[in-house]
Amino acid sequence: MDTNEFTALEEEISPGPRFITIAELMKRTSLSRPTIYRHIKAGVIPGFHIGRRVIVDAEFLQKLKARGQSTISGKEDGK
């Protein structure tokens, strides 16, 4: 496998960050830290602890962007 094949394969596997921090989510949305933690606890935002840090699945942010939202209104997943 030459370098070009490896680079192409790497881009397919990892198009961007898989997880983002609470601080990054706050920067990219209008959500406050307490609101984010409340939604994580309620299961609306897919987040989890790694040691003392809490991270959020970056796919959640992509779904918000796809809907043209920067905030959460009502139930996120339509349940």
N, C-alpha and C positions, 0 to 999 in steps of 0.2 A: 504494500500500500504506500503510494507516494504521499508527499506532504499535501498536495491539492485534494486528494481523496480524503485524507484525514480531516482537513479543514471543512470540507463539505459535510462530512459525517457529523462533525462536532456542531455545526450550525443547525443541522436537522434535529439533533438531540436536545440542544440547549439554545432556544431562540431568545431567551432572556432570563431574568431572575425568576426562580420558582417561588420564592418567598420574599416578603418585604417586612420591614419593621413597623411598629406602631407609629414611630416618628415619620417614616416615609408615607404611610397611609394618611396621616394628618396633613402632611404637605400637599398631597395630591387630591385631597377631598376637603370638604368644609366640616368634617367631623372632629369633635374634640376628643381628647384622650379618655375622659370618663364615658363618653358616648360609645367609643370604640370598645372599651372593656365591657360595657353593659351589653352590647350586641354580641360580643364574643361569648359571654356567659349565657346569653339567651339562644345561642346557636345560629344567629343570623349571619354573623361574619365568621368564616372558617379560620380560626386562630388556635394556636396551641403554644405551650411552654416548652422551651429548650433551656434547661437550667433556670436561670432567673429571667431570661428574655422571653418575650411573647412575640411570635411571628404570625403573619397572616399569609394565606395562600394568595399569590399574585393574580391568580385567575379571577378572584373576586373583584379586584380592581378593574380588570379587563371587562368583566360583565357589566360593571357600573358604567364604564366608558361607552360600551356598546349601546347601552340604553340612553346615553346622553345625560346621566345623572352624576352628581357629585355628593349626593346625600342619600340616605336610606329613608324611604317612606313606607310605612306599613310593613307587611311581611315580605322579606326579600325573595324567597323562593316560590311564592305563590301558594303555599300550603294553607 
